[in-house]
Each structure stands twice: as structure tokens, then as C-alpha cells.
Amino acid sequence: MSTAATTTADTQAVSATATRAAIVVLSDPQSGSDEALGRVFNALAVAYDYRTRGQDVTILFLGAGTRWIGELQKPDHPAHALFHEVRDDVAGVSCACAEVFGATEEAEKSGFELITDNRVPNTTGLPSLPDLVAQGYAILTF
């Protein structure tokens, strides 16, 4: 098989599997950095791009990223409007991470699911990324 044929086949395979994305937000809003804001904004922008193309997208908040739930719901937050556009694509918040990072109350008030699929010992559980991969999702982390 020629290199061109392999490249074309590889591109087609990537295109076929890249129509579903699981966007994982890990950045910490408490850092107050431009980088943290840039990461969450870009995560939401990518979700918006998938959504407007009619492609399947899901957003998960893990680690210190669970703290974003409270921040993004504030009307004066720079990413609030974009968050509102993709809010329906949020699958939920890592239960164990929300506990560790003090975000459980905000997650519960928001109505988002506290996800416990991955029963890591001595935790209340986290989302299972291998389950998402098995369902054909590309995992994108921010």
C-alpha cells in the first residue's frame, strides 16, 4: 500500500471517529490565571463548535475543574454566555473530585449529575473515560 493511500485511509478513520467528543475540564478557576480562563473558554468553544455542526459532544468537569460550575453560572463571568449555550451538553461533575475540591454544593445546586461510574477505592466515584472511549468518544482535555 502506498504512503498516500495509508494517509488517506488514516484520515478517513480519524474523521469517522472524531464526530463524538468528550470534553474534560480540569483547569482550576481558583488559580485566577489567564491560562485557566483560556482553558475553560476553549473547552466551551470546542463544545459549541461540535454542537453547531450537529455532532455529539459531552462536557465533564473533573479535578479542580469541578469548581468551574459555580463560576460559570455567574452572569458577569466572561464565559457565562458561552456556558449557557452548551449547558445542555454537560454530562456532569465528578462526584469524588467535587468532594475533594469543595464543589459538591454548587454542582448539586446547578442540577448537574454527580458522576460515580468509576468506583475508585476509597472515593465516591468519578466518570469513566474508558467507557466514553468504548462509546466512540474522542477525549479532549482542557
N, C-alpha and C positions, 0 to 999 in steps of 0.2 A: 504494500500500500504506500502511495506517495505521501510526502510530508503535507502537501496541500490537502489531500483527502483526509488525512488524520486530523489536521487542524479544523477543517470544515465539520467533520463528524464530532470532534470535541466541542466545538462552538454550538452545534445543534443540541448536544447533550446538555450543556450548561444552560442554554436557552430554555430547554424543556423543563429543567428542574428549578430554574430561578423565577418561576412565576408565583411562588409562595415564599413569603419571608416572615421569619420570627425576629422581631427587633427587641434586643435585650438592652435595657438601660441600666448601667452600673455606676455612672458618674455621680458624685456626691455634691448636692447643692450647697451643703454647709461649707464647702471649701471656698465659696464665693468667687471662684476664679472664672475668667472668661472661657477657659477651656471647658469647665463643667457645663456652663450655659451653652457653649457651642456644641458640645456632645448631645445634650438633650434636644436642642433645637434641630440638629441634623437628624437625630433619630426620628423625631416627629415629622420632619420634612420628607424623609425617605418613606415613612409610613403613608404620608399624604400622596406621594408620587405613586406608590403601589395602588392605593385606593382609587385615585383618579384614572388609573389605567384599567381598573376593573380586576386587578389581581388580588389574590388572597394575602392578607397581612395580619399579623397579630403582634401586639406590643406587650412586653413583660417588664416589670420593674424588679430588679434583684439587688442584693447587697445594699450599699449606701444609696443606690438609686431609688430604693423604696421611699426615701424622703422627698422625692420629686412630687409625689401625689399631692401633698399639702401645698407645695409651692405653685404648681401649675394651675391650681384651681383659683388662685388669687387673680382677680380681674386686672390688676395693674402689672402682673408679671409679663415680661416681654414675649414669652412663648404661650401665654394663655389662649389667645385666639387660635393658634395652630393646634394646641392641645384639644381645644373644643372641636375642631374639625375632625380629629381622629379618635376622639374619646371612645366611640363605639368599637374601635379595633383593639382596645386594651383588654387583654385576656385576664390580667390580674396582677397581683403583687405576691412575691414570695413570702409565705407566712413566717418561716423561720427568720428570714432576713429582716422583715418588718419588726419582729420582736427584738432582734439584736440592735437595730438602728433606730428604735423608738418611733416607728411609723405605723404601728398597728391601728391606733385610734383614727388617724387620718385616712387610712385605707378603708376601714370599716365605715367611716362617715361618708366616704366617696361612693360607696356601694360596689366597689371593685371586689372581686373574689380574692380571698387569701388562698393561694395555691399550695397544695401539700402533696403532689404526686410523687415526688422523690423523697421517700422516707429515710433520710439520712439519720443514723442513730443519734440519739440524744437531742433531736430537734423536732419541731412540729411539722417539718417538711418544706420542700422547695419545689419549683417547677422542674419537670423532667425534660431536659433538652434532647436526650436521645429519642424520646417519644415524638418530639416535633420533627426531628430528622427523619425518623421512620415514616412520618406522615408526608414527607416530601418538602419540608420547610428548609430553606437556607437560613442559617443562624447569623444574624448581623449584630455585633456588639458595639455599644456606644458608652 
